[in-house]
Amino acid sequence: MTNLSEPLARLGIILSSGNRTLEPYFRALAPAGLGIHVTRMRMGSGGVRRQGDIAAEALRCAELLADARVDAIDLQGTGIMMERGPKAEAELVKHIAEATGTPSYTATQSVVESLRALAATQIAVVNPGNASSLARERAYLKAVGIDIIEGIARDCGEATFEVTPEEWMADAKSVVRPAAGAIFLSGSHTRMVEAIAAIEQATGKPVVTSIQAALWAGLKRLETKLGPGMGYGANGAPASLGRLFATK
């Protein structure tokens, strides 16, 4: 019989309905003491859905996760938060936290926190979307004091999951510049996580991805429950998660 032991902490995730990557990566890379609970919604970035409708559904999803008594909530919607902008994003996160009584954050806020932890104010970016998606990302990051000095929009369409880690590595090497403090690989429905360590070794630059940053930010918020090293113990986080997980 399966032993469903009580986790040390529970992280709730609001995930795009079509995402097939975040859950397996989180479950494979998170410390053993973290319970992971996911609910899904249709994000609709690129103007597919109205901002008010997205916010209302995100709140409903957060309330469902609160029913499971999660200790923090991650809204994993990089694209829709880039469109909303930092101020409106912060207002939505505050609303969710107040309505559920649960500390909350977004994947986009996680990326910003990660880049700041790495002291990276100038970055190179690889975006799986189109030129408009990259432009929204540039505007969002500029508003929080981070400049994209070189970026590429791969324009993958619906095929983001089909791009191999080796291809993401080639893209990262093509955009990296000496002045870049880090390389940001944007997008959650990708295999970018698998390329982190190889890119860092090849370029000498720290790498941040939407999935890796969201996991790091969640573990930071839950560290008092998880214990030393964000629950990884003396051996530390898997090397595949990169230099971000070595920051204090």
C-alpha positions as CSV (number, residue, x, y, z in Angstrom):
1,M,0.0,0.0,0.0
2,T,1.2,3.5,-0.8
3,N,2.3,5.5,2.2
4,L,0.9,9.1,1.8
5,S,3.0,10.7,4.6
6,E,2.3,14.3,5.5
7,P,4.6,16.7,3.7
8,L,6.5,19.4,5.6
9,A,5.0,22.1,3.4
10,R,2.5,22.3,0.5
11,L,2.8,24.5,-2.6
12,G,-0.2,25.2,-4.7
13,I,0.2,26.0,-8.4
14,I,-2.2,27.6,-10.8
15,L,-1.1,26.3,-14.2
16,S,-2.0,26.9,-17.8
17,S,-4.4,24.2,-18.9
18,G,-2.2,23.0,-21.7
19,N,1.1,22.8,-19.8
20,R,2.6,19.3,-19.7
21,T,6.1,20.1,-18.3
22,L,5.9,22.0,-15.0
23,E,4.4,19.2,-12.9
24,P,6.9,16.5,-13.8
25,Y,9.8,18.9,-13.4
26,F,8.6,20.1,-10.0
27,R,8.0,16.6,-8.7
28,A,11.4,15.4,-10.0
29,L,13.4,18.4,-8.7
30,A,11.7,19.5,-5.5
31,P,12.9,18.3,-2.1
32,A,11.1,15.3,-0.7
33,G,9.3,17.3,2.0
34,L,7.4,19.4,-0.5
35,G,3.8,18.5,-1.3
36,I,2.7,19.8,-4.8
37,H,-0.9,20.6,-5.6
38,V,-2.0,21.9,-9.0
39,T,-5.1,23.4,-10.5
40,R,-5.5,24.6,-14.1
41,M,-7.0,27.5,-16.0
42,R,-7.0,28.9,-19.5
43,M,-4.4,31.7,-19.4
44,G,-5.0,33.3,-22.8
45,S,-1.9,35.5,-23.3
46,G,-1.6,37.6,-26.3
47,G,-5.0,39.2,-25.8
48,V,-7.0,36.0,-26.2
49,R,-8.8,36.6,-23.0
50,R,-9.8,39.8,-21.2
51,Q,-7.6,40.8,-18.2
52,G,-10.6,40.9,-15.9
53,D,-11.7,37.4,-16.8
54,I,-8.2,36.1,-16.3
55,A,-8.0,37.7,-12.8
56,A,-11.4,36.4,-11.8
57,E,-10.5,32.8,-12.8
58,A,-7.1,33.0,-11.1
59,L,-8.9,34.0,-7.9
60,R,-11.3,31.0,-8.2
61,C,-8.4,28.7,-8.8
62,A,-6.5,30.1,-5.8
63,E,-9.6,29.5,-3.6
64,L,-9.7,25.9,-4.7
65,L,-6.0,25.5,-3.7
66,A,-6.7,27.1,-0.4
67,D,-9.2,24.4,0.3
68,A,-6.3,22.0,0.2
69,R,-4.6,24.0,2.9
70,V,-1.5,24.9,0.8
71,D,1.1,27.0,2.4
72,A,1.8,29.2,-0.6
73,I,0.3,29.7,-4.1
74,D,2.3,30.2,-7.3
75,L,0.4,31.7,-10.3
76,Q,2.4,30.2,-13.1
77,G,1.5,32.6,-15.9
78,T,4.6,34.3,-17.2
79,G,3.0,35.6,-20.4
80,I,-0.3,37.0,-18.9
81,M,1.6,38.7,-16.1
82,M,4.0,40.3,-18.6
83,E,1.0,41.7,-20.3
84,R,-0.6,42.9,-17.1
85,G,2.5,44.7,-15.9
86,P,4.2,44.8,-12.5
87,K,1.8,47.1,-10.7
88,A,-1.4,45.3,-11.8
89,E,0.3,42.0,-11.2
90,A,1.1,43.0,-7.6
91,E,-2.5,44.1,-7.1
92,L,-3.8,40.7,-8.3
93,V,-1.3,38.8,-6.1
94,K,-2.3,40.9,-3.1
95,H,-6.0,40.2,-3.8
96,I,-5.4,36.5,-4.0
97,A,-3.4,36.5,-0.8
98,E,-6.0,38.4,1.0
99,A,-8.9,36.4,-0.3
100,T,-7.3,33.0,0.5
101,G,-5.2,33.9,3.6
102,T,-2.2,32.3,1.8
103,P,1.1,33.9,0.7
104,S,1.0,34.2,-3.1
105,Y,3.4,35.0,-5.9
106,T,3.7,34.7,-9.7
107,A,6.3,33.0,-11.9
108,T,7.1,36.5,-13.3
109,Q,7.8,37.8,-9.8
110,S,9.9,34.8,-9.3
111,V,12.0,35.6,-12.3
112,V,12.6,39.1,-11.1
113,E,13.5,37.9,-7.6
114,S,15.9,35.4,-9.1
115,L,17.6,38.0,-11.3
116,R,18.0,40.3,-8.4
117,A,19.4,37.5,-6.3
118,L,22.0,37.0,-9.0
119,A,22.6,40.8,-9.2
120,A,21.7,40.7,-12.9
121,T,20.3,44.1,-14.1
122,Q,21.3,43.5,-17.7
123,I,20.3,40.2,-19.3
124,A,20.1,38.1,-22.5
125,V,16.7,36.5,-23.2
126,V,15.5,33.6,-25.2
127,N,11.7,33.7,-25.6
128,P,9.7,30.9,-27.2
129,G,7.0,33.3,-28.5
130,N,7.0,35.9,-31.2
131,A,8.4,39.4,-31.5
132,S,5.4,40.9,-29.7
133,S,5.8,38.5,-26.8
134,L,9.5,39.5,-26.5
135,A,8.5,43.2,-26.7
136,R,6.0,42.7,-23.8
137,E,8.7,41.0,-21.8
138,R,11.2,43.8,-22.5
139,A,8.7,46.4,-21.3
140,Y,7.8,44.5,-18.1
141,L,11.4,43.9,-17.1
142,K,12.4,47.5,-17.9
143,A,9.7,48.6,-15.5
144,V,11.4,46.7,-12.7
145,G,14.9,47.9,-13.6
146,I,16.1,45.0,-15.7
147,D,17.3,45.6,-19.3
148,I,17.3,43.1,-22.0
149,I,20.5,43.8,-23.9
150,E,20.0,41.0,-26.4
151,G,17.0,38.8,-27.1
152,I,15.6,36.3,-29.5
153,A,12.0,35.3,-30.2
154,R,11.9,31.7,-31.5
155,D,8.2,31.9,-32.5
156,C,7.5,28.3,-31.7
157,G,3.7,28.6,-31.8
158,E,2.2,25.5,-30.2
159,A,5.4,23.5,-30.6
160,T,7.3,24.9,-27.6
161,F,7.6,21.4,-26.0
162,E,9.1,20.0,-29.2
163,V,12.2,22.2,-29.0
164,T,15.1,20.2,-27.6
165,P,17.4,21.3,-24.7
166,E,20.2,21.4,-27.2
167,E,18.3,23.9,-29.4
168,W,17.7,26.1,-26.3
169,M,21.4,25.9,-25.5
170,A,22.3,27.0,-29.1
171,D,19.8,29.9,-28.8
172,A,21.3,31.0,-25.4
173,K,24.8,30.9,-26.8
174,S,23.7,33.1,-29.7
175,V,22.3,35.9,-27.5
176,V,24.8,35.9,-24.6
177,R,26.9,39.0,-24.4
178,P,29.8,39.9,-22.0
179,A,27.7,42.6,-20.3
180,A,24.9,40.2,-19.5
181,G,24.6,39.3,-15.9
182,A,22.4,36.3,-16.6
183,I,20.5,34.5,-19.3
184,F,16.7,34.3,-19.0
185,L,14.9,31.4,-20.8
186,S,11.3,32.4,-20.8
187,G,8.2,30.2,-20.8
188,S,6.9,27.3,-18.7
189,H,5.7,24.8,-21.4
190,T,9.3,24.0,-22.6
191,R,12.2,21.7,-21.8
192,M,14.4,24.7,-21.0
193,V,15.1,23.4,-17.4
194,E,17.1,20.5,-18.9
195,A,19.5,23.0,-20.6
196,I,20.4,25.1,-17.5
197,A,23.6,23.3,-16.4
198,A,25.0,22.9,-19.9
199,I,24.4,26.6,-20.7
200,E,26.0,27.8,-17.5
201,Q,29.0,25.6,-18.2
202,A,29.3,26.8,-21.8
203,T,28.8,30.5,-21.2
204,G,29.9,31.1,-17.7
205,K,26.6,33.0,-17.1
206,P,23.9,32.0,-14.6
207,V,20.6,30.9,-16.2
208,V,17.1,31.6,-15.0
209,T,14.0,29.8,-16.4
210,S,10.3,30.3,-15.6
211,I,10.0,26.9,-14.0
212,Q,13.2,26.8,-12.1
213,A,12.7,30.4,-10.7
214,A,9.1,29.6,-9.6
215,L,10.3,26.5,-7.7
216,W,13.2,28.5,-6.1
217,A,10.8,31.3,-5.1
218,G,8.3,28.8,-3.6
219,L,11.0,27.0,-1.6
220,K,12.4,30.3,-0.3
221,R,8.9,31.2,1.0
222,L,8.5,27.8,2.6
223,E,12.0,27.4,4.0
224,T,11.0,27.7,7.6
225,K,8.8,24.7,7.2
226,L,11.1,22.7,4.9
227,G,14.3,23.2,6.9
228,P,17.9,24.0,6.0
229,G,18.8,24.4,2.4
230,M,15.1,24.9,1.4
231,G,14.5,21.2,2.3
232,Y,17.4,19.8,0.3
233,G,19.6,19.3,3.4
234,A,23.4,19.1,3.5
235,N,23.8,17.8,-0.1
236,G,22.0,20.9,-1.6
237,A,19.7,21.2,-4.6
238,P,20.3,19.1,-7.7
239,A,23.2,20.6,-9.8
240,S,20.8,20.6,-12.8
241,L,18.9,23.6,-11.2
242,G,22.0,25.8,-11.7
243,R,23.7,28.6,-9.8
244,L,20.4,30.3,-8.7
245,F,19.9,27.6,-6.1
246,A,23.3,28.4,-4.6
247,T,22.2,32.0,-3.8
248,K,21.3,33.1,-0.3
